[in-house]
Every structure is written in structure tokens, then in C-alpha cells.
Amino acid sequence: CRLEPLGITFKEAATQRYIISSSQPWTYETINPKTGEPTGFATPSGKIELYSNVLKELGDDPLPFYEEPPESPVRTPDIAKDYPLILITGGRFLPQFHSEQRQLGMGMREQHPDPLVDIHPDTARALGIADGDWVYIETRRGVIKQRAKLTTGIDPRVVNIEASWWFPEQPGQEPWLYGVWQSNANVLTMDDPDTCDPLTGGWPIRALLCKVYKVRTP
């Protein structure tokens, strides 16, 4: 059985939301049979390297440094006038994973039926937004809607939206495409090659500028 290494049966797994195995050591703790010493980390030295010789060999700065994102109140103040909030994308509700577990009837969607955007109560109050309201989140690239979730656990200047949303209950043919354009964070993010990280190719998905406003129903 594939679950044997976890020490759990399939029936037990089906009734649990999380399965965490503590029987396996961390990779860096495993013992190298040739040396009898811990394997260490996946670096040339086997240690945590705050100064990275690999990055240096690749022509990049070997030490961490801060750089303003392509959009920010500091770098692009003119854009910030119209889009004053800093947007984080990629929020998750476990056990939903990326775009999985969105289907109705499987239990997970019933626990978490709508996408949520975290907003500080002070920010929401200034925008006339109450907890549970549907709101639009807009950047220069597009606009989506999610439900407001008021929380003091976020900076008043920042909002955090959930990623990977689609609605399997909606039609799959164009133009609906399972509602992929309604609430998906990718509508708001950058895809210009000039804005991606030159070393890793990663896109900026956490320091964008946006505005939030309440959905007005007729």
C-alpha cells in the first residue's frame, strides 16, 4: 500500500484532513554513509550560505539585497495615486491546493465557497466595505471580485487576495471558461518579461498596486 510509509490506512486517511508524517528525518539530518556525518543542505558547503558562491558564479549579487518592486508607492508614485493599496496575491485556504478542490459536492468547497480578500477594518471602513461584502480588486491590468474578510492581521496599506480561483459549476465553453476571469488573481498580475526576475524568471506577484471598491448591485 502506498500509505504504508505513513503508518496509516486508506480508511483512516479518508477521514482526516491533514496527514503529517514525522517518522522521516529532514534531508539535512540524514547521515551520509560514506562519511558518517549529516548530509547537510543542498549547497556546495552543505551549510546555510548567507553568502552564495553559486549566485556569485552566475554573476549575481551573492548577498541578499532589497530592491523596490516594479510598482510601489516609492518607485511609481503617480500610479499609486490611482491605485493606493499594495496587493499580495497567492493567499490559500487549506486544504484547497492551488486550483484543486473547487468542485461542489466534495466537501472542501462547501467549507469555503467563495474567494476572500483580507482587508484591515480601518481600510474597509474608509471604503464603505463591511465584512462579507463582494468587492472589486483592480490593477492597471484587470479587475476581479472577491468577498471582503476583515482582519487586523494585515497592514492597513495592504490587501491579500486568494489565488487560483475558478468555478467548475459554470459553463466551460467561451466566453465563460468556468468563470476563470471573475476572481482569479492572475488577471491582476504582471506578465511583461521586463518585470520578471532576471535570475530565476519569477514574476512579481506580491507587491503590486491596486484599488478596492464595493460591488454595487442594482
Secondary structure, DSSP 8 states (H G I E B T S, - for coil): -TTGGGT--HHHHHT-S-----SS--GGGSB-TTTSSB---SSTTSS--SS-HHHHHTTS-SS------SS-TTT-HHHHHHS-EEEEEEE--TT--TT-S-STTSSHHHHS-S-EEEE-HHHHHHTT--TT-EEEEE-SS-EEEEEEEE-TTS-TTEEEEE-S---TTS--STTTGGGHHHH-GGGTS---GGGS-TTT-----SSEEEEEEE----
